Amino acid sequence: MVRWSVLIALAAAAACGSNNSGAGSGGSASGGAPASRATGADLTGAGATFPNPIYSRWFDEYSHKAGVKINYQPIGSGGGIKQLQEQTVDFGASDAPMTDAEMAGAKGGPVLHVPTVVGVVAVAYNLPSLAQPIKLTGSLVAGIFQGQITKWNDTRLAAVNPGVTLPSADILVVHRSEASGTTYVFSDYLSSVSAAWKASPGKGKELQWPVGLGAKGNDGVSAQIKQTIGAIGYVELAYVTQNHLASALLQNSAGNFVAPAASAATAAAEAAAAKLPANSDYRVSIVDSPGAQTYPITSFTWLLLYKNQTDAVKAKKLADFVRWALTDGQRDAPALDCAPLPATLAARLTARVDSLATPGARATTASAR
């Protein structure tokens, strides 16, 4: 009883402490305060916490390079989609592609999905007694997050970690509490490797979790894991690095146990890009991709842009920034635990973005007449 009282207190502390300046703070699944209310910004955006480390660097670098100030609120993918639909931001950002229903609900018309980098979702845990990373299969991860494996020394875990003395501690699952693209990627992976998970709770930005404590943002999940021995959760790789968390080696489709790393995301992205048709809308999954050294929980993260822009000046600024991000900006990816896009894919996307400025320019010209 004492242990659960402590856990409840920790959960409350995480919720109260979520209003900070880190990635993922300051918003909610419902969208939070519209980013367009920010003053002095040339462009406003909102959405995923997953890519916030690299987006923050990009916005800072581009401000110095081009004099364009971009205000971005990392409120979660669900909030970013909602604000884009309501046209309260100039762009959204999501780790989950918009559904057909979400696309239909966008007030500004057709939405372009532009992959920006390739990200990795790590399964992080807090077991200080272990000297080496724990190994997990997809079915074991599903069993843990379904509440079917509740002790760290469970025989099923021991079987794939021979020679490792696993502690008898309880497993505490930590998951996202808001609509999250990281949740979408994680549940997409589990749905691809576990029929039981696919049946329930399935895939989505928000799930009916069988067990666990919720925390807001990648930073909230990371903090909860870091302060709770026996905890396990899923976070974007940069948050593992920044918080010095241990992360599991996951078994990939080739049967190899692979550590989460940006380099392990490259093969998955290249394989996916090679199969994309010329008319792709880029709403594709690359989880559990083939390859000997491919890490299985890998995904594109997307900027969401209205194809038909109504403000010619903003349209040009937005298009210019996205072109820069797809070219020069890619150099920042490895240092921030992301993988750059394959060069062939980046070139295709750059050409796609060229259409952004045209509709706005035409609208402005027509109104001037």
C-alpha positions in Angstrom: 0.0 0.0 0.0 2.9 2.4 0.8 4.4 1.7 -2.6 1.3 2.6 -4.5 0.8 5.7 -2.4 4.3 6.8 -3.5 3.5 6.1 -7.1 0.2 8.1 -7.0 2.1 11.0 -5.5 4.7 10.8 -8.2 2.0 10.8 -10.9 0.4 13.9 -9.3 3.8 15.6 -9.1 4.4 14.9 -12.8 1.1 16.4 -13.7 1.7 19.5 -11.7 5.2 19.9 -13.0 4.2 19.6 -16.7 3.9 23.4 -17.2 7.6 23.9 -17.9 9.7 25.1 -20.7 10.7 21.6 -22.0 9.5 19.9 -25.1 6.0 18.8 -24.7 4.9 21.3 -22.1 2.3 24.1 -22.3 -0.5 22.3 -24.2 -3.0 19.5 -24.3 -4.7 17.1 -26.6 -7.4 19.6 -27.2 -4.9 22.1 -28.6 -4.1 24.5 -25.7 -3.8 28.2 -26.4 -3.6 28.9 -30.1 0.0 29.5 -31.2 -1.3 32.2 -33.5 -1.7 34.4 -30.4 2.0 34.7 -30.1 3.2 38.2 -30.9 6.2 39.0 -33.2 6.2 35.7 -35.0 6.4 35.5 -38.8 5.0 31.9 -38.7 3.3 29.9 -36.0 3.1 26.2 -35.6 2.1 23.6 -33.0 2.2 19.9 -32.5 4.5 17.0 -31.9 7.0 16.8 -29.0 8.8 14.0 -30.7 10.8 16.3 -33.1 10.9 19.3 -30.8 14.7 19.1 -30.1 15.6 19.4 -33.8 12.7 21.8 -34.6 13.9 24.1 -31.9 17.4 24.2 -33.4 16.1 24.7 -36.9 13.9 27.6 -35.9 16.8 29.3 -34.1 19.2 28.7 -37.0 16.8 29.8 -39.6 15.9 33.0 -37.6 19.6 34.0 -37.7 19.9 33.0 -41.4 16.8 34.4 -42.9 15.4 36.7 -40.3 12.2 34.7 -40.1 10.9 34.1 -36.6 8.9 30.9 -36.1 6.9 30.3 -32.9 6.3 26.6 -32.2 4.3 25.1 -29.4 5.1 21.4 -28.7 1.7 20.4 -27.4 1.5 16.9 -28.9 0.5 15.7 -32.3 -3.3 15.6 -31.5 -3.2 19.3 -30.5 -1.2 20.2 -33.6 -3.7 18.5 -35.9 -6.5 20.2 -34.1 -5.0 23.7 -34.4 -4.2 23.1 -38.1 -7.8 22.0 -38.7 -9.0 25.2 -37.1 -6.5 27.4 -38.9 -5.1 28.9 -35.8 -1.6 28.1 -36.9 0.3 28.3 -40.1 1.5 24.7 -39.9 1.0 21.7 -37.8 3.4 18.9 -36.8 2.6 15.3 -36.1 4.3 11.9 -35.6 1.1 10.3 -36.8 -0.3 10.9 -40.3 -3.7 12.5 -40.3 -6.6 10.1 -40.9 -8.9 10.6 -43.8 -11.5 11.9 -41.3 -9.0 14.4 -39.9 -8.1 15.5 -43.4 -11.8 16.0 -44.3 -12.2 18.1 -41.1 -9.4 20.6 -42.1 -11.1 24.0 -42.7 -8.3 25.1 -45.1 -8.8 22.3 -47.6 -6.2 19.7 -48.7 -3.3 19.1 -46.3 0.2 18.1 -47.5 2.3 15.8 -45.3 6.0 16.6 -45.5 8.3 14.1 -43.7 11.1 16.1 -42.1 13.4 13.6 -40.4 13.4 9.9 -39.4 12.8 9.4 -35.7 13.3 6.5 -33.3 11.1 5.5 -30.3 13.0 3.9 -27.5 11.7 1.6 -24.8 13.3 3.2 -21.8 13.4 1.7 -18.2 14.8 2.2 -14.8 16.7 -0.8 -13.5 19.9 0.5 -11.9 21.0 -3.0 -10.8 21.5 -4.1 -14.4 25.0 -3.5 -16.0 23.9 -4.2 -19.6 20.8 -3.3 -21.6 17.8 -5.7 -21.3 16.7 -7.5 -24.4 13.0 -7.5 -25.4 10.9 -9.0 -28.2 7.8 -7.4 -29.6 5.6 -9.9 -27.9 7.2 -9.2 -24.6 6.8 -5.5 -24.9 3.2 -6.0 -25.8 2.8 -8.3 -22.8 4.3 -5.7 -20.4 2.1 -2.9 -21.7 -1.0 -5.1 -21.6 -0.3 -5.9 -17.9 0.3 -9.6 -18.5 3.9 -9.4 -17.4 4.1 -7.6 -14.1 7.5 -8.6 -12.6 11.0 -7.9 -14.0 12.1 -11.4 -13.1 9.3 -13.0 -15.1 10.5 -16.3 -16.7 9.5 -15.0 -20.2 11.9 -12.0 -19.7 14.6 -14.2 -18.3 14.4 -16.6 -21.3 15.6 -13.9 -23.7 18.2 -12.5 -21.2 20.3 -15.6 -20.3 22.9 -15.0 -17.7 21.3 -11.7 -16.5 20.1 -11.5 -12.9 16.8 -9.7 -13.3 15.4 -8.0 -10.2 12.1 -9.1 -8.6 10.8 -5.5 -8.7 7.3 -4.8 -10.0 7.0 -3.3 -13.4 5.4 0.1 -13.6 4.2 1.0 -17.1 4.3 4.7 -18.0 2.5 6.0 -21.1 1.4 9.3 -22.6 -1.7 10.9 -21.2 -2.6 13.0 -24.2 -3.1 12.5 -27.9 0.4 11.7 -29.0 2.2 10.8 -32.3 4.8 8.9 -30.2 1.9 6.7 -28.9 0.8 6.2 -32.5 4.2 5.1 -33.6 4.6 2.8 -30.6 1.2 1.3 -31.0 1.7 0.9 -34.7 4.7 -1.2 -34.0 3.0 -3.3 -31.4 0.0 -3.8 -33.7 2.4 -5.1 -36.4 4.2 -7.7 -34.2 1.3 -8.8 -31.8 -2.1 -10.0 -32.9 -3.3 -9.6 -29.4 -2.3 -6.0 -29.2 -3.8 -5.3 -32.6 -7.1 -6.6 -31.3 -6.9 -4.5 -28.2 -6.0 -1.7 -27.5 -4.8 -1.4 -31.1 -3.2 1.6 -32.9 -3.9 5.3 -32.4 -2.8 8.6 -30.9 -4.9 7.9 -27.8 -5.5 4.4 -26.4 -7.5 2.8 -23.6 -4.5 1.6 -21.7 -4.9 -1.6 -19.7 -2.3 -0.6 -17.1 0.0 2.2 -16.2 0.4 5.8 -15.3 0.0 8.6 -17.8 2.4 11.5 -18.2 2.3 14.5 -20.6 4.8 14.7 -23.4 8.0 12.9 -24.0 9.6 14.9 -21.2 6.8 13.9 -18.8 7.2 10.2 -19.5 11.0 10.5 -19.3 10.8 12.2 -15.9 8.5 9.6 -14.5 10.8 6.8 -15.6 13.9 8.5 -14.3 12.4 8.9 -10.8 10.8 5.5 -10.4 12.8 2.3 -10.1 11.1 -0.5 -12.0 9.4 1.9 -14.5 9.2 1.3 -18.2 7.9 3.6 -21.0 8.3 4.7 -24.6 10.0 8.0 -25.6 11.7 9.5 -28.5 15.4 8.8 -28.6 16.6 12.3 -27.9 14.9 12.2 -24.5 16.7 9.0 -23.6 20.0 10.7 -24.4 19.2 13.9 -22.6 17.9 12.2 -19.5 20.6 9.4 -19.4 18.0 6.7 -19.4 18.6 3.0 -20.1 16.9 1.6 -23.2 16.1 -1.9 -24.3 17.6 -3.8 -27.2 14.6 -4.8 -29.4 14.4 -7.8 -31.6 13.9 -6.8 -35.2 12.3 -8.6 -38.1 15.6 -10.4 -38.9 15.7 -11.8 -35.3 18.6 -9.5 -34.2 18.5 -7.4 -31.0 19.2 -3.8 -31.9 19.8 -0.7 -29.9 17.8 2.4 -30.7 20.0 4.7 -32.8 19.6 7.2 -35.6 21.9 5.1 -37.8 19.5 2.1 -37.4 16.6 4.3 -38.8 18.4 5.0 -42.1 17.8 1.6 -43.6 14.1 1.6 -42.8 13.7 5.1 -44.4 15.6 4.1 -47.5 13.6 1.0 -48.0 10.3 2.9 -47.6 11.4 5.7 -49.9 12.3 3.2 -52.7 8.8 1.8 -52.7 6.9 5.0 -52.7 4.9 5.7 -55.9 5.3 9.0 -57.7 1.9 10.2 -56.4 2.5 9.2 -52.8 0.9 11.4 -50.1 3.7 10.2 -47.7 1.3 9.0 -45.0 3.2 5.7 -44.7 4.4 3.5 -41.8 8.0 2.2 -41.6 7.8 0.3 -38.4 9.3 -3.3 -38.2 11.0 -2.8 -41.6 13.3 -5.6 -43.0 17.1 -5.5 -42.5 19.7 -7.0 -40.3 20.5 -3.8 -38.4 17.1 -2.0 -38.6 15.6 -0.8 -35.4 11.9 -1.7 -35.4 10.2 1.4 -33.9 11.1 3.9 -36.5 9.0 6.5 -38.1 8.9 9.7 -40.2 7.7 12.8 -38.5 5.6 15.2 -40.6 5.0 18.9 -41.0 1.4 19.5 -42.0 0.8 22.3 -44.5 -2.3 23.5 -46.3 -1.8 23.1 -50.0 -3.9 26.1 -50.8 -2.3 29.0 -49.0 -4.3 32.3 -48.6 -1.5 34.6 -47.6 1.2 34.9 -50.3 3.8 36.4 -48.0 3.4 33.6 -45.4 3.3 31.0 -48.1 6.7 32.0 -49.4 8.2 32.2 -45.9 6.8 28.7 -45.1 8.0 27.2 -48.4 11.4 28.7 -48.1 11.8 27.4 -44.5 10.7 23.9 -45.5 13.1 23.8 -48.4 15.9 24.8 -46.1 14.9 22.1 -43.5 14.9 19.5 -46.2 18.4 20.4 -47.4 20.8 22.3 -45.1 18.7 21.5 -42.0 19.3 17.7 -42.4 22.9 18.1 -41.3 21.6 18.7 -37.7 19.7 15.4 -37.5 22.4 13.0 -36.2 23.5 15.2 -33.4 19.9 15.3 -32.1 19.3 11.5 -32.3 17.4 11.7 -35.6 18.2 10.2 -39.0 18.3 12.6 -42.0 16.0 11.8 -44.8 17.4 9.8 -47.8 18.7 12.3 -50.3 16.3 11.0 -53.1 13.3 11.5 -50.8 14.4 14.9 -49.7 14.6 16.0 -53.3 11.1 14.7 -54.1 9.7 16.5 -51.1 11.5 19.8 -52.0 9.8 19.7 -55.4 6.4 19.1 -53.7 6.8 22.1 -51.4 7.4 24.4 -54.4 3.6 24.4 -55.0 2.9 26.1 -51.7 3.5 29.7 -52.7 1.5 29.5 -55.9 -2.1 29.4 -54.6 -1.6 32.3 -52.2 0.1 34.4 -54.9 -2.8 33.8 -57.2 -5.3 34.7 -54.5 -3.5 37.9 -53.7 -3.2 38.9 -57.4 -6.8 38.3 -58.0 -7.9 40.4 -55.0 -5.6 43.2 -56.0 -7.5 43.4 -59.3 
